């Protein structure tokens, strides 16, 4: 039966925001469509009826589905027309929404919750990621699921130092900030930002302005909730227990209570009576707690399976609570550091013999090696998605092998985490990269996580900055980043910000606030939190404290390499970039690409030509590269009357000779211009392949070139050879005179390129 459709709408920063419910996807627990401009996203929510029996985490799935029909696109592949693996953009949008909504769920729940966002329509003006975030929040709000929302989300740009909310695609092209803020009416839950070295104070202002500006989306979601009427909370399926099962449940509760009492007495002395400097030492300390608890429960006559269940339910929670409490009460961290202290740092470059550039960065037990590969402009990546077809000349890929955490398990293709970490490091470095005009190379950076214990994504940012400078990429300034953490109690009345978090410090009541930047300002932010949101004071303290840490890291990096190398690696391809007249592009390419393909084949290079006339010639052999550059420049050269050239005769006719001035550029010497005396036939004086010196006498309005050999002493030997034949040098009596061929004859055009 068709449900009644409910529609709520309001103006939101200059465009209508509309939420609809009741028309689509009736079997989902909740379904809405959200429209902003002509961009439409459908969100559906379903919660499983039964809990997982073997789970030890809250099973939330956020799937972001791009549909090419939304943009009126059929997939470009000739053989595959169906949407396949999610694009990186879809993966990143899904991760962003997951990070925004996850903190407000009941973490103790073991019932699967799946949120699916399907992009139905895009208008190429309003980005669908913000629309999808609002849609996810609206669907969860009316689903009856135990979720402490709603939340809102907004994008913030900055143009001429003025903040712009939900900027269009065109506005984002001229904005020096791309910031997404998600949160409640009073707190910030998620931040995703890329920026052109924005000062800390300006970034903080933008975040707070965004948090206020997103309120309109929350108000509209609440309006939908009220319009629908009372919504019954979803309840788990009733499970009837037998007498034995009830007894077993009581036994579990008893064991858990006993375990918690034992942990209250023993966890502090084990964790904090000594300093654990390494991850391995801290792991052993936690294992000692588990072993001690297991031994005690054994003495209390609990069987092995129950002991394992209790240990899994209590120890990690108790350890996190103890770590947080010691930070809040005593400013004491398990590894002995001060709250604003960074672990030991080291940086190095040129660690591999033949790569184009390499950097190694270590912070504590986190170690990342980044390697740069430089390629021709044609090596750039082609992208196809809802935003159309585009290219990408800087790529950052992040790898996380099992050995970096001391594990042995199968290696899979890059997952959401790897894509997300690579994208964050890429976003951090893009603002300092040179323009294509200044450095036309395609750049690929691969970050190999060699050891992981606390923010390997920030380690990859630092290592990649080192590797780019080692490769000679003229970046504006080095970039560093680090992860900031938080210790807080349940009601957030007590909190302290931590610099450079690791393993045990990323628990409940915490955050992972990653900030990258240069000495001049911030280039990227990514915030996740395990709280109900961060206050203004926490965000401000974090941003200020992170700058001090970032400057300390940059000092260490500068000791390894302080500026980009003046020269590229001898193993990197060479690129010569220059500009030609746009009117000459067609001549360089030639009919069907014949000219440019001949140059590429003969000189073993690649050639890329932009519409603005920029030519980029790339090759590994310097001599052949120079040859190709001269070849192109000669073709594109503008000829001037009076210029002299030495070239070969390429064609003889009864009335004149064609001489090659430049590659694929010929001119004609009329018979009357071959010598300072009479010449009967051009073939009597010249042969194909002869080298002659000519001067441009005239260029007609169609670009055809008339030449002369007169008065050019370099041709003296040719003239003497003609005279030696005894041929007449005076015009015969009664001869009607020279027959002149104008440029309109068609015989004076440049000869076709023969390839």
C-alpha positions as CSV (number, residue, x, y, z in Angstrom):
1,X,0.0,0.0,0.0
2,X,1.3,3.4,-1.0
3,X,2.3,5.5,2.0
4,X,1.6,9.2,2.2
5,X,4.5,11.2,1.0
6,X,5.7,13.9,3.4
7,X,7.8,16.8,2.0
8,X,9.6,19.4,4.0
9,X,11.6,22.2,2.4
10,X,13.4,25.4,3.2
11,X,16.0,27.8,1.8
12,X,19.4,26.8,2.9
13,X,22.2,29.2,2.0
14,X,20.6,30.4,-1.2
15,X,19.1,27.2,-2.6
16,X,16.1,25.1,-1.7
17,X,16.9,22.0,0.5
18,X,14.0,19.5,0.3
19,X,13.5,16.2,2.2
20,X,10.9,13.6,1.1
21,X,9.7,10.5,2.8
22,X,7.0,7.9,2.1
23,X,7.2,7.4,-1.6
24,X,10.3,5.1,-2.1
25,X,11.8,2.0,-0.6
26,X,9.0,1.0,1.7
27,X,10.6,-2.2,3.1
28,X,13.6,-0.3,4.5
29,X,13.4,0.7,8.1
30,X,13.6,4.3,6.8
31,X,14.1,5.9,3.4
32,X,14.4,9.6,2.3
33,X,15.4,11.6,-0.7
34,X,17.2,14.8,-0.2
35,X,17.4,17.4,-3.0
36,X,19.6,20.5,-3.1
37,X,19.3,22.4,-6.3
38,X,18.8,19.5,-8.8
39,X,21.2,17.1,-6.9
40,X,19.2,14.3,-5.4
41,X,20.4,11.5,-3.1
42,X,18.4,8.6,-1.6
43,X,19.3,7.3,1.8
44,X,18.0,4.0,3.2
45,X,18.6,2.5,6.6
46,X,18.1,-1.1,7.8
47,X,18.9,-2.6,11.1
48,X,19.2,-6.4,11.5
49,X,16.5,-8.0,13.7
50,X,19.0,-10.2,15.6
51,X,22.4,-9.4,17.1
52,X,25.6,-11.0,16.1
53,X,26.6,-13.7,18.6
54,X,30.3,-13.6,17.9
55,X,30.9,-9.9,17.3
56,X,33.0,-7.6,19.5
57,X,32.3,-4.3,17.8
58,X,29.3,-2.3,16.5
59,X,28.7,-3.5,12.9
60,X,27.9,-0.4,10.9
61,X,28.1,-0.4,7.1
62,X,27.9,2.8,5.1
63,X,27.8,2.2,1.3
64,X,28.0,5.0,-1.1
65,X,26.6,4.2,-4.6
66,X,27.3,6.4,-7.5
67,X,25.0,5.8,-10.5
68,X,26.2,7.2,-13.8
69,X,22.6,7.8,-14.9
70,X,22.5,10.6,-12.3
71,X,24.7,12.6,-14.6
72,X,23.3,11.3,-17.9
73,X,26.5,9.3,-18.6
74,X,27.1,5.9,-20.1
75,X,30.3,4.3,-19.0
76,X,33.2,5.0,-21.5
77,X,34.5,1.5,-21.6
78,X,33.7,-0.3,-24.8
79,X,33.0,-3.6,-23.1
80,X,31.8,-2.8,-19.6
81,X,28.8,-0.5,-19.2
82,X,27.7,-1.4,-15.7
83,X,29.1,0.5,-12.7
84,X,31.8,-1.5,-11.1
85,X,34.2,-1.0,-8.2
86,X,33.4,2.2,-6.3
87,X,35.5,5.2,-7.4
88,X,37.9,6.7,-4.9
89,X,35.5,9.6,-4.7
90,X,32.6,7.3,-3.7
91,X,34.8,5.5,-1.1
92,X,35.9,8.8,0.4
93,X,32.4,10.1,0.6
94,X,31.2,6.9,2.3
95,X,34.1,7.2,4.8
96,X,33.2,10.8,5.5
97,X,29.6,9.9,6.3
98,X,30.6,6.9,8.4
99,X,32.9,9.0,10.5
100,X,30.1,11.6,11.0
101,X,27.3,9.2,12.1
102,X,29.2,6.4,13.9
103,X,30.0,8.2,17.2
104,X,26.2,8.6,18.0
105,X,25.4,4.9,17.9
106,X,25.2,2.6,20.9
107,X,28.6,1.0,20.7
108,X,27.4,-2.0,22.7
109,X,24.9,-3.0,20.0
110,X,25.8,-6.0,17.9
111,X,22.9,-5.6,15.4
112,X,24.0,-4.8,11.9
113,X,23.1,-1.4,10.7
114,X,23.4,-0.6,7.0
115,X,23.1,2.9,5.5
116,X,23.1,3.0,1.7
117,X,23.4,6.4,-0.1
118,X,22.4,6.3,-3.8
119,X,23.1,9.3,-6.0
120,X,20.0,9.7,-8.2
121,X,20.7,13.1,-9.9
122,X,23.5,15.6,-10.1
123,X,23.3,19.1,-11.4
124,X,27.1,19.8,-11.7
125,X,26.6,22.7,-9.3
126,X,26.0,21.2,-5.9
127,X,28.3,18.5,-4.6
128,X,26.4,15.4,-3.7
129,X,28.5,14.4,-0.6
130,X,26.9,17.1,1.6
131,X,23.4,16.1,0.3
132,X,24.2,12.5,1.1
133,X,25.3,13.4,4.6
134,X,22.1,15.2,5.3
135,X,20.2,12.3,3.8
136,X,21.9,9.8,6.0
137,X,21.1,11.8,9.1
138,X,17.5,12.3,8.1
139,X,16.9,8.6,7.4
140,X,18.5,7.6,10.8
141,X,16.4,10.2,12.6
142,X,13.1,8.6,11.5
143,X,14.3,5.0,11.6
144,X,13.6,4.3,15.2
145,X,17.1,3.0,15.7
146,X,19.0,3.9,18.8
147,X,21.0,6.8,17.4
148,X,21.6,10.1,19.2
149,X,21.2,12.3,16.2
150,X,20.3,14.2,14.1
151,X,23.4,15.9,12.8
152,X,24.0,18.3,10.0
153,X,26.8,18.9,7.5
154,X,28.0,21.7,5.4
155,X,30.8,22.7,3.1
156,X,32.7,25.9,3.7
157,X,34.8,27.7,1.1
158,X,36.8,30.9,1.3
159,X,37.0,33.4,-1.6
160,X,38.9,36.7,-1.1
161,X,39.0,36.0,2.6
162,X,35.2,35.7,2.8
163,X,33.6,32.5,3.9
164,X,31.1,30.9,1.4
165,X,28.7,28.2,2.6
166,X,28.0,25.2,0.3
167,X,30.0,26.8,-2.6
168,X,29.3,25.6,-6.1
169,X,31.8,23.7,-8.2
170,X,32.8,26.9,-9.9
171,X,33.2,28.8,-6.6
172,X,35.4,26.0,-5.3
173,X,37.8,26.4,-8.2
174,X,38.8,29.9,-6.9
175,X,38.5,29.1,-3.2
176,X,41.6,28.5,-1.0
177,X,39.6,26.3,1.4
178,X,37.5,23.2,1.0
179,X,36.1,22.4,4.4
180,X,33.4,19.9,5.4
181,X,32.0,20.2,9.0
182,X,29.5,17.7,10.5
183,X,28.0,17.9,13.9
184,X,25.1,18.7,16.2
185,X,23.7,22.1,16.9
186,X,26.4,22.6,19.6
187,X,29.3,20.3,18.8
188,X,31.6,19.3,16.0
189,X,31.8,15.6,15.2
190,X,33.7,15.4,11.9
191,X,36.0,17.6,9.9
192,X,37.5,17.1,6.5
193,X,39.5,19.9,5.0
194,X,42.0,20.8,2.3
195,X,43.5,24.3,2.3
196,X,46.1,26.5,0.7
197,X,48.2,27.1,3.8
198,X,45.4,28.7,5.8
199,X,46.5,30.3,9.1
200,X,45.3,28.5,12.2
201,X,43.1,31.3,13.4
202,X,41.4,31.5,10.0
203,X,40.8,27.8,10.0
204,X,39.4,27.8,13.4
205,X,37.0,30.6,12.4
206,X,35.9,28.7,9.4
207,X,35.2,25.5,11.4
208,X,33.1,27.4,14.0
209,X,31.2,29.3,11.3
210,X,30.5,26.0,9.5
211,X,29.2,24.5,12.8
212,X,26.8,27.4,13.1
213,X,25.7,27.4,9.4
214,X,24.8,23.7,9.4
215,X,22.0,24.2,11.9
216,X,19.5,24.8,9.1
217,X,19.8,21.2,7.9
218,X,19.2,19.9,11.4
219,X,16.1,22.0,11.8
220,X,14.7,20.7,8.6
221,X,15.3,17.1,9.7
222,X,13.5,17.8,12.9
223,X,10.6,19.3,10.9
224,X,10.4,16.0,9.0
225,X,10.5,14.0,12.2
226,X,7.7,16.0,13.7
227,X,5.6,15.8,10.5
228,X,5.8,12.0,10.5
229,X,4.5,11.8,14.0
230,X,5.4,9.4,16.8
231,X,8.1,6.8,15.8
232,X,8.3,3.6,17.7
233,X,11.9,2.8,18.8
234,X,13.2,-0.4,17.1
235,X,13.5,-3.3,19.5
236,X,15.6,-6.3,19.2
237,X,13.9,-9.6,18.5
238,X,12.8,-11.2,21.7
239,X,14.9,-14.2,22.5
240,X,13.4,-16.7,24.9
241,X,15.9,-18.4,27.1
242,X,15.6,-21.8,28.7
243,X,16.3,-22.3,32.4
244,X,19.9,-23.5,31.6
245,X,20.4,-20.5,29.3
246,X,19.2,-18.1,32.1
247,X,21.5,-19.8,34.5
248,X,24.4,-19.4,32.1
249,X,23.5,-15.7,31.6
250,X,23.6,-15.1,35.4
251,X,26.9,-16.9,35.6
252,X,28.3,-14.5,32.9
253,X,27.1,-11.5,34.8
254,X,28.6,-12.8,38.0
255,X,31.9,-13.5,36.3
256,X,32.0,-10.0,34.7
257,X,31.3,-8.3,38.1
258,X,34.2,-10.3,39.7
259,X,36.5,-9.4,36.8
260,X,35.7,-5.7,37.1
261,X,36.5,-5.8,40.8
262,X,39.8,-7.5,40.2
263,X,40.7,-5.1,37.4
264,X,40.0,-2.1,39.6
265,X,42.6,-3.3,42.1
266,X,45.3,-4.6,39.7
267,X,45.3,-2.6,36.4
268,X,46.9,0.6,37.8
269,X,50.0,-1.0,39.3
270,X,50.6,-3.1,36.2
271,X,50.2,-0.2,33.7
272,X,51.7,2.7,35.6
273,X,54.3,1.4,38.1
274,X,56.8,1.5,35.2
275,X,57.2,3.2,31.9
276,X,56.5,1.2,28.7
277,X,58.5,2.8,25.9
278,X,57.5,0.5,23.1
279,X,54.3,-0.9,21.6
280,X,55.6,-4.4,22.3
281,X,56.1,-3.6,26.0
282,X,52.6,-2.2,26.3
283,X,51.1,-5.2,24.6
284,X,52.9,-7.4,27.1
285,X,51.6,-5.3,29.9
286,X,48.0,-5.8,28.6
287,X,48.7,-9.5,28.2
288,X,49.9,-9.6,31.8
289,X,46.6,-8.1,32.9
290,X,44.7,-10.7,30.8
291,X,46.8,-13.5,32.2
292,X,46.4,-12.3,35.8
293,X,42.6,-12.0,35.3
294,X,42.4,-15.4,33.7
295,X,44.3,-17.0,36.6
296,X,42.1,-15.3,39.1
297,X,38.9,-16.4,37.3
298,X,40.2,-19.9,37.1
299,X,40.6,-19.9,40.9
300,X,37.0,-18.9,41.1
301,X,36.0,-22.0,39.2
302,X,34.9,-20.4,35.9
303,X,35.4,-22.5,32.8
304,X,37.7,-21.6,30.0
305,X,35.2,-20.4,27.4
306,X,33.5,-18.1,30.0
307,X,36.9,-16.8,31.1
308,X,37.8,-15.8,27.5
309,X,34.4,-14.1,27.1
310,X,34.8,-12.1,30.2
311,X,38.4,-11.1,29.4
312,X,37.2,-9.9,26.0
313,X,34.4,-7.9,27.5
314,X,36.3,-6.2,30.3
315,X,40.0,-5.8,29.9
316,X,40.2,-3.5,26.9
317,X,37.5,-1.2,28.4
318,X,39.3,-1.1,31.7
319,X,42.7,-0.4,30.1
320,X,41.2,2.5,28.1
321,X,39.5,3.9,31.3
322,X,42.7,3.7,33.3
323,X,44.8,5.4,30.5
324,X,42.2,8.2,30.3
325,X,41.9,8.6,34.1
326,X,45.7,8.9,34.5
327,X,45.9,11.6,31.8
328,X,43.0,13.6,33.3
329,X,44.1,13.3,36.9
330,X,47.9,13.2,36.7
331,X,48.9,14.3,33.2
332,X,50.5,10.8,33.0
333,X,50.9,8.8,29.8
334,X,51.7,5.1,29.7
335,X,55.0,5.8,27.7
336,X,56.0,8.6,30.1
337,X,55.7,11.5,27.7
338,X,54.3,14.9,28.5
339,X,50.9,15.6,27.0
340,X,52.4,17.8,24.3
341,X,55.5,15.7,23.7
342,X,56.2,14.0,20.3
343,X,58.0,10.7,20.2
344,X,61.5,10.4,18.8
345,X,61.8,11.7,15.3
346,X,64.1,10.8,12.4
347,X,64.2,11.7,8.7
348,X,66.3,10.6,5.7
349,X,66.4,10.8,1.9
350,X,68.1,9.2,-1.0
351,X,67.9,5.8,0.6
352,X,67.4,3.9,-2.7
353,X,69.9,3.9,-5.6
354,X,67.8,4.3,-8.8
355,X,64.5,5.8,-7.8
356,X,63.6,9.3,-8.8
357,X,63.2,10.3,-5.2
358,X,62.8,8.6,-1.8
359,X,62.2,9.7,1.8
360,X,62.1,7.8,5.1
361,X,60.3,9.2,8.1
362,X,60.0,7.7,11.6
363,X,58.1,8.9,14.6
364,X,58.4,6.5,17.5
365,X,57.5,3.1,16.1
366,X,55.7,4.5,13.1
367,X,57.9,4.3,10.0
368,X,56.9,5.2,6.4
369,X,59.0,5.1,3.2
370,X,57.7,7.2,0.3
371,X,59.0,6.8,-3.2
372,X,58.5,9.3,-6.1
373,X,58.2,8.4,-9.7
374,X,58.2,11.2,-12.4
375,X,56.5,10.6,-15.7
376,X,55.5,12.4,-18.9
377,X,52.4,14.5,-18.9
378,X,50.7,11.8,-20.9
379,X,51.1,9.5,-17.9
380,X,48.4,11.4,-15.9
381,X,45.4,9.5,-14.7
382,X,42.1,9.7,-16.6
383,X,39.0,9.9,-14.3
384,X,35.4,9.2,-15.2
385,X,32.6,9.7,-12.8
386,X,29.5,11.7,-11.9
387,X,31.5,15.0,-12.1
388,X,32.4,14.1,-15.8
389,X,35.7,13.2,-17.3
390,X,38.9,14.7,-16.0
391,X,42.6,14.0,-15.5
392,X,44.9,13.9,-12.5
393,X,48.7,14.6,-12.7
394,X,49.5,14.0,-9.0
395,X,48.7,10.7,-7.4
396,X,49.4,9.5,-3.9
397,X,49.0,5.8,-3.1
398,X,49.3,4.3,0.4
399,X,50.1,0.7,1.3
400,X,49.7,-1.0,4.6
401,X,51.2,-4.5,4.6
402,X,50.5,-7.0,7.5
403,X,54.1,-7.0,8.6
404,X,53.9,-3.4,9.7
405,X,51.8,-4.5,12.7
406,X,53.7,-7.7,13.2
407,X,50.9,-9.8,11.7
408,X,50.8,-12.6,9.1
409,X,47.7,-12.5,7.0
410,X,46.7,-12.4,3.3
411,X,47.4,-9.3,1.3
412,X,44.4,-7.8,-0.3
413,X,43.8,-5.0,-2.8
414,X,43.6,-1.5,-1.3
415,X,40.6,-1.1,1.0
416,X,38.7,1.9,2.2
417,X,41.4,2.6,4.9
418,X,44.2,2.6,2.4
419,X,42.3,4.8,-0.1
420,X,41.4,7.2,2.7
421,X,44.9,7.5,4.1
422,X,46.4,8.0,0.6
423,X,43.8,10.7,-0.2
424,X,44.6,12.5,3.1
425,X,48.3,12.7,2.4
426,X,47.6,13.7,-1.2
427,X,45.3,16.5,0.0
428,X,48.0,17.7,2.4
429,X,50.6,18.0,-0.3
430,X,48.7,19.3,-3.3
431,X,48.8,23.0,-2.1
432,X,52.6,23.1,-2.2
433,X,53.0,21.4,-5.6
434,X,54.3,23.5,-8.5
435,X,52.0,24.5,-11.4
436,X,52.0,22.4,-14.6
437,X,53.6,25.3,-16.4
438,X,56.5,25.3,-14.0
439,X,56.8,21.5,-13.6
440,X,54.9,19.6,-16.3
441,X,55.7,16.1,-14.9
442,X,53.1,13.6,-13.8
443,X,54.0,12.7,-10.2
444,X,53.2,9.5,-8.4
445,X,54.1,9.0,-4.8
446,X,53.8,5.6,-3.1
447,X,53.9,5.5,0.7
448,X,54.9,2.1,2.2
449,X,54.0,1.7,5.8
450,X,56.9,-0.2,7.2
451,X,55.9,-0.1,10.9
452,X,52.6,1.3,12.3
453,X,51.9,2.6,15.8
454,X,49.9,5.8,15.6
455,X,49.0,7.8,12.5
456,X,50.9,6.3,9.6
457,X,48.9,8.6,7.4
458,X,50.7,11.6,8.9
459,X,53.9,9.7,8.7
460,X,53.3,9.2,4.9
461,X,52.7,13.0,4.6
462,X,56.1,13.7,6.1
463,X,57.9,11.0,4.2
464,X,56.3,12.1,0.9
465,X,57.3,15.7,1.5
466,X,60.9,14.5,1.9
467,X,60.7,12.3,-1.2
468,X,59.4,15.1,-3.4
469,X,62.2,17.4,-2.4
470,X,64.7,14.5,-2.9
471,X,63.3,14.1,-6.4
472,X,63.8,17.7,-7.2
473,X,60.1,18.6,-7.4
474,X,60.0,22.4,-6.7
475,X,57.4,22.3,-3.9
476,X,56.8,25.7,-2.2
477,X,57.6,24.4,1.3
478,X,57.8,21.1,3.1
479,X,54.7,19.7,4.7
480,X,54.4,17.8,8.0
481,X,51.5,16.4,10.0
482,X,50.6,14.7,13.2
483,X,47.6,13.2,15.0
484,X,46.2,14.9,18.1
485,X,44.2,13.0,20.6
486,X,41.9,13.6,23.5
487,X,41.2,12.2,27.0
488,X,37.8,13.1,28.4
489,X,35.2,11.8,30.9
490,X,31.7,10.8,29.9
491,X,30.1,14.2,30.2
492,X,33.1,16.1,28.8
493,X,33.4,18.2,31.9
494,X,37.1,17.2,32.0
495,X,39.3,16.9,29.0
496,X,42.9,17.2,27.9
497,X,44.4,17.3,24.4
498,X,47.3,14.9,23.6
499,X,50.0,15.5,21.0
500,X,51.0,12.5,18.8
501,X,48.7,9.7,20.0
502,X,49.5,6.0,19.8
503,X,47.9,2.6,20.5
504,X,46.3,2.7,24.0
505,X,45.5,6.4,23.7
506,X,42.8,6.0,21.0
507,X,39.9,4.8,23.1
508,X,36.5,5.9,24.2
509,X,36.2,9.6,24.9
510,X,39.1,10.2,22.5
511,X,39.6,11.7,19.1
512,X,41.9,11.3,16.1
513,X,42.4,14.9,15.0
514,X,45.0,14.9,12.1
515,X,46.4,18.3,11.0
516,X,49.0,18.9,8.2
517,X,50.6,22.0,7.2
518,X,53.7,24.1,6.5
519,X,55.4,26.8,8.5
520,X,52.8,29.2,7.0
521,X,49.6,27.4,7.7
522,X,47.3,24.4,7.4
523,X,46.9,22.3,4.3
524,X,44.6,19.5,5.5
525,X,42.5,18.3,8.4
526,X,40.8,15.0,9.2
527,X,38.9,14.6,12.4
528,X,37.3,11.4,13.9
529,X,36.0,11.3,17.4
530,X,34.7,8.7,19.9
531,X,32.6,11.3,21.7
532,X,29.3,13.0,21.1
533,X,31.3,15.9,19.6
534,X,33.9,18.5,20.3
535,X,33.4,21.9,21.9
536,X,34.8,25.1,20.6
537,X,37.5,25.1,23.3
538,X,38.7,21.6,22.5
539,X,39.1,22.5,18.8
540,X,40.9,25.7,19.4
541,X,43.3,24.1,21.9
542,X,44.0,21.3,19.4
543,X,44.7,23.5,16.5
544,X,47.1,25.7,18.5
545,X,48.9,22.8,20.2
546,X,49.3,20.9,16.9
547,X,51.1,23.9,15.3
548,X,53.9,23.7,17.9
549,X,54.3,20.0,17.2
550,X,54.3,20.4,13.4
551,X,57.0,23.0,13.6
552,X,59.1,20.6,15.7
553,X,58.7,17.9,13.0
554,X,59.6,20.3,10.2
555,X,62.9,21.2,12.0
556,X,63.9,17.5,11.9
557,X,62.8,17.1,8.3
558,X,64.9,20.2,7.4
559,X,68.0,18.5,8.8
560,X,67.6,15.7,6.2
561,X,66.8,18.0,3.3
562,X,65.9,21.7,3.6
563,X,64.8,22.5,0.0
564,X,64.1,20.6,-3.3
565,X,67.2,19.4,-5.1
566,X,68.3,21.6,-8.0
567,X,68.5,18.8,-10.4
568,X,66.4,15.7,-11.1
569,X,67.6,12.2,-10.7
570,X,69.6,11.0,-13.7
571,X,67.1,8.2,-14.0
572,X,64.1,10.5,-14.2
573,X,62.8,11.4,-17.7
574,X,63.6,14.9,-18.9
575,X,60.9,17.3,-19.9
576,X,61.3,20.5,-21.9
577,X,58.3,22.8,-21.8
578,X,57.7,25.8,-24.0
579,X,54.9,27.6,-25.8
580,X,54.1,27.9,-29.4
581,X,51.5,30.0,-31.2
582,X,48.2,28.3,-30.9
583,X,47.7,28.7,-34.7
584,X,50.7,26.5,-35.2
585,X,49.4,23.5,-33.2
586,X,47.7,22.0,-36.3
587,X,51.0,22.2,-38.2
588,X,52.9,20.5,-35.4
589,X,50.3,17.7,-35.2
590,X,49.9,17.3,-39.0
591,X,47.2,15.6,-40.9
592,X,46.0,12.6,-38.9
593,X,48.9,13.1,-36.5
594,X,51.5,12.3,-39.1
595,X,54.0,15.0,-38.2
596,X,53.9,14.6,-34.4
597,X,54.1,10.8,-34.7
598,X,57.1,11.0,-36.9
599,X,58.9,13.2,-34.4
600,X,57.9,10.8,-31.5
601,X,59.2,7.8,-33.4
602,X,62.4,9.4,-34.7
603,X,63.4,10.9,-31.4
604,X,62.0,8.4,-28.9
605,X,60.0,10.9,-26.9
606,X,56.5,11.7,-25.9
607,X,54.9,15.0,-26.9
608,X,51.9,16.6,-25.2
609,X,50.4,19.9,-26.5
610,X,47.9,21.9,-24.4
611,X,45.2,24.1,-26.0
612,X,47.0,27.2,-24.7
613,X,50.0,26.3,-26.9
614,X,52.2,24.8,-24.1
615,X,54.3,21.9,-25.6
616,X,55.9,19.4,-23.3
617,X,58.5,17.1,-24.8
618,X,59.6,14.2,-22.6
619,X,62.4,11.7,-23.1
620,X,65.3,9.9,-21.4
621,X,68.0,10.7,-24.0
622,X,69.0,14.4,-23.8
623,X,70.4,14.5,-27.4
624,X,67.2,13.1,-28.9
625,X,65.1,15.3,-26.6
626,X,66.9,18.4,-27.9
627,X,66.4,17.2,-31.5
628,X,62.6,16.8,-30.9
629,X,62.4,20.2,-29.3
630,X,64.1,21.9,-32.2
631,X,62.0,20.0,-34.6
632,X,58.8,21.3,-33.0
633,X,60.0,24.8,-32.6
634,X,61.1,24.9,-36.2
635,X,57.7,23.8,-37.4
636,X,56.0,26.4,-35.2
637,X,58.5,29.2,-36.0
638,X,57.1,32.3,-37.5
639,X,59.0,33.2,-40.7
640,X,60.0,36.8,-41.4
641,X,60.8,38.6,-44.7
642,X,64.6,39.0,-45.0
643,X,65.5,35.9,-43.0
644,X,68.3,33.7,-44.5
645,X,68.3,29.9,-44.5
646,X,70.5,27.1,-45.7
647,X,68.4,24.2,-46.9
648,X,68.1,21.4,-49.4
649,X,66.4,21.4,-52.7
650,X,63.4,19.1,-52.4
651,X,61.6,19.5,-55.7
652,X,62.3,21.0,-59.1
653,X,59.7,22.3,-61.5
654,X,60.1,24.1,-64.9
655,X,59.6,27.5,-63.4
656,X,61.4,27.2,-60.0
657,X,62.8,25.1,-57.1
658,X,61.3,24.3,-53.7
659,X,63.8,24.5,-50.8
660,X,63.2,23.2,-47.3
661,X,63.7,26.0,-44.8
662,X,62.6,24.2,-41.7
663,X,61.0,20.7,-41.1
664,X,57.8,20.6,-43.1
665,X,58.3,24.3,-44.1
666,X,59.3,24.9,-47.8
667,X,59.6,28.0,-49.9
668,X,59.9,28.5,-53.7
669,X,62.8,30.1,-55.6
670,X,61.5,31.3,-59.0
671,X,63.8,30.7,-61.9
672,X,64.4,34.4,-62.2
673,X,65.6,34.5,-58.5
674,X,68.1,31.6,-58.8
675,X,71.1,33.7,-59.8
676,X,72.2,37.3,-60.6
677,X,72.1,36.2,-64.2
678,X,69.7,34.5,-66.6
679,X,69.0,30.7,-65.9
680,X,67.0,28.9,-68.5
681,X,65.8,25.9,-66.6
682,X,66.2,25.3,-62.8
683,X,67.2,21.7,-63.5
684,X,70.2,23.1,-65.4
685,X,71.5,24.6,-62.2
686,X,70.2,22.5,-59.4
687,X,69.6,18.9,-58.5
688,X,67.4,17.4,-55.8
689,X,69.3,17.3,-52.5
690,X,71.5,20.3,-53.3
691,X,72.2,22.6,-50.4
692,X,71.6,26.3,-51.2
693,X,71.4,29.5,-49.3
694,X,68.2,31.5,-49.7
695,X,66.5,34.6,-48.3
696,X,62.8,35.2,-47.8
697,X,61.7,37.8,-50.4
698,X,57.9,37.7,-49.6
699,X,55.2,35.9,-47.7
700,X,51.7,36.0,-49.1
701,X,48.5,36.3,-47.2
702,X,48.1,32.5,-47.3
703,X,51.5,31.9,-45.7
704,X,53.3,30.8,-48.9
705,X,57.0,31.8,-49.0
706,X,58.8,33.3,-52.0
707,X,62.6,33.0,-51.9
708,X,65.6,34.4,-53.7
709,X,69.2,33.2,-54.1
710,X,70.4,36.4,-55.7
711,X,73.2,38.4,-54.0
712,X,74.0,35.5,-51.6
713,X,77.6,34.7,-52.1
714,X,77.2,31.3,-50.4
715,X,75.8,30.1,-53.7
716,X,78.9,31.1,-55.7
717,X,80.0,27.5,-56.3
718,X,76.6,26.6,-57.7
719,X,76.7,29.5,-60.0
720,X,80.2,28.7,-61.2
721,X,79.1,25.1,-61.9
722,X,76.2,26.3,-64.1
723,X,78.5,28.7,-66.0
724,X,81.0,25.9,-66.5
725,X,78.4,24.0,-68.6
726,X,78.5,26.8,-71.2
727,X,74.8,27.5,-70.8
728,X,73.5,31.0,-71.7
729,X,73.6,33.6,-68.9
730,X,71.8,36.3,-71.0
731,X,68.2,36.2,-72.0
732,X,67.8,35.2,-75.7
733,X,66.8,37.9,-78.1
734,X,63.0,38.0,-78.6
735,X,62.3,35.8,-75.5
736,X,59.0,36.9,-74.0
737,X,60.5,37.3,-70.6
738,X,60.1,35.4,-67.4
739,X,56.8,33.8,-66.5
740,X,56.0,34.8,-63.0
741,X,53.9,32.5,-60.8
742,X,52.0,34.3,-58.1
743,X,51.1,32.7,-54.8
744,X,47.6,32.1,-56.2
745,X,49.0,29.5,-58.6
746,X,49.0,26.8,-55.8
747,X,52.5,25.7,-56.8
748,X,54.2,27.9,-54.1
749,X,52.5,26.2,-51.1
750,X,54.4,24.3,-48.5
751,X,55.0,20.8,-49.7
752,X,53.0,18.1,-47.8
753,X,54.7,16.3,-45.0
754,X,55.7,12.9,-46.4
755,X,56.3,11.1,-43.0
